[in-house]
Amino acid sequence: MSQLEELNYLDELIAALSGNDRGAQNAGPRGLILEHLRAARTARLGAMQGEYGLSLEQAMESVSCIPEKSARIKTKHALQSLIDSSVLKSVRPAAL
């Protein structure tokens, strides 16, 4: 996944989890995971791969704060996809 694709994916995930509470930054039960997703987005924009991966892992640990089971499962799969993409990039050898 390219950086732009990852950012778009994060934006969609944040929007879906924010729902109608766009005015409140971290209101409700989803506040913790939204905080981690926003931190991941910022780290990805800043090319801070370590912080990006950590924020994704923290978001994964916070999935349980999503009350709806179907949303929780979808979010978990989306995060796993981003984490897998991030891990692959961190273990690839540098181009010569």
C-alpha positions in Angstrom: 0.0 0.0 0.0 1.4 3.4 -0.9 1.5 6.3 1.6 -1.4 8.0 -0.1 -3.5 4.8 0.0 -2.7 4.4 3.7 -3.6 8.0 4.5 -6.9 7.6 2.6 -7.6 4.3 4.4 -6.9 6.0 7.7 -9.2 9.0 6.8 -12.0 6.6 5.9 -11.6 4.7 9.1 -11.5 7.9 11.2 -14.6 9.2 9.4 -16.5 5.9 9.9 -15.7 5.7 13.6 -16.4 9.4 14.2 -19.9 9.2 12.8 -22.0 12.2 13.7 -19.6 13.3 16.5 -17.2 15.2 14.2 -17.3 18.2 16.5 -16.2 16.4 19.5 -12.5 15.3 19.1 -12.5 12.4 21.5 -16.1 12.1 22.8 -17.8 8.8 23.5 -16.5 5.3 23.8 -14.6 5.5 20.5 -12.5 8.4 21.7 -9.4 6.3 22.5 -9.2 4.5 19.2 -9.8 7.7 17.3 -6.9 9.3 19.2 -4.6 6.5 18.2 -5.8 6.6 14.5 -5.2 10.4 14.4 -1.7 9.9 15.8 -1.0 7.2 13.2 -2.1 9.5 10.5 0.1 12.3 11.8 3.1 9.9 12.1 2.5 8.6 8.5 2.5 12.2 7.2 5.7 12.9 9.0 7.4 9.7 7.7 7.9 8.5 11.3 7.6 4.8 10.6 8.2 3.7 14.2 5.6 6.0 15.6 3.2 5.1 12.9 3.5 1.3 13.7 3.1 2.0 17.4 0.0 4.1 16.9 -1.5 1.3 14.8 -0.7 -1.3 17.4 -2.2 0.9 20.1 -5.3 1.4 18.0 -5.6 -2.4 17.6 -5.4 -2.7 21.4 -8.2 -0.2 21.7 -10.6 -1.9 19.3 -12.6 -3.2 22.2 -13.9 0.3 23.0 -16.1 0.1 19.9 -19.5 -1.1 21.2 -20.9 -2.5 17.9 -19.6 -5.9 17.1 -19.7 -5.5 13.3 -17.8 -2.2 13.5 -15.3 -3.7 15.8 -14.6 -6.6 13.5 -14.3 -4.4 10.4 -12.0 -2.0 12.2 -9.8 -4.9 13.4 -9.5 -6.2 9.9 -8.7 -2.7 8.5 -6.0 -2.1 11.2 -4.5 -5.5 10.6 -4.2 -4.7 6.9 -2.4 -1.4 7.7 -0.1 -3.1 10.2 0.8 -5.8 7.7 1.6 -3.2 5.1 3.7 -1.3 7.7 5.6 -4.4 8.8 6.4 -5.3 5.2 7.9 -1.9 4.6 10.0 -2.0 7.7 11.6 -5.4 6.8 12.3 -4.7 3.1 16.0 -4.2 2.3 16.9 -0.7 1.2 17.4 -0.3 -2.5 21.0 -0.1 -3.6 
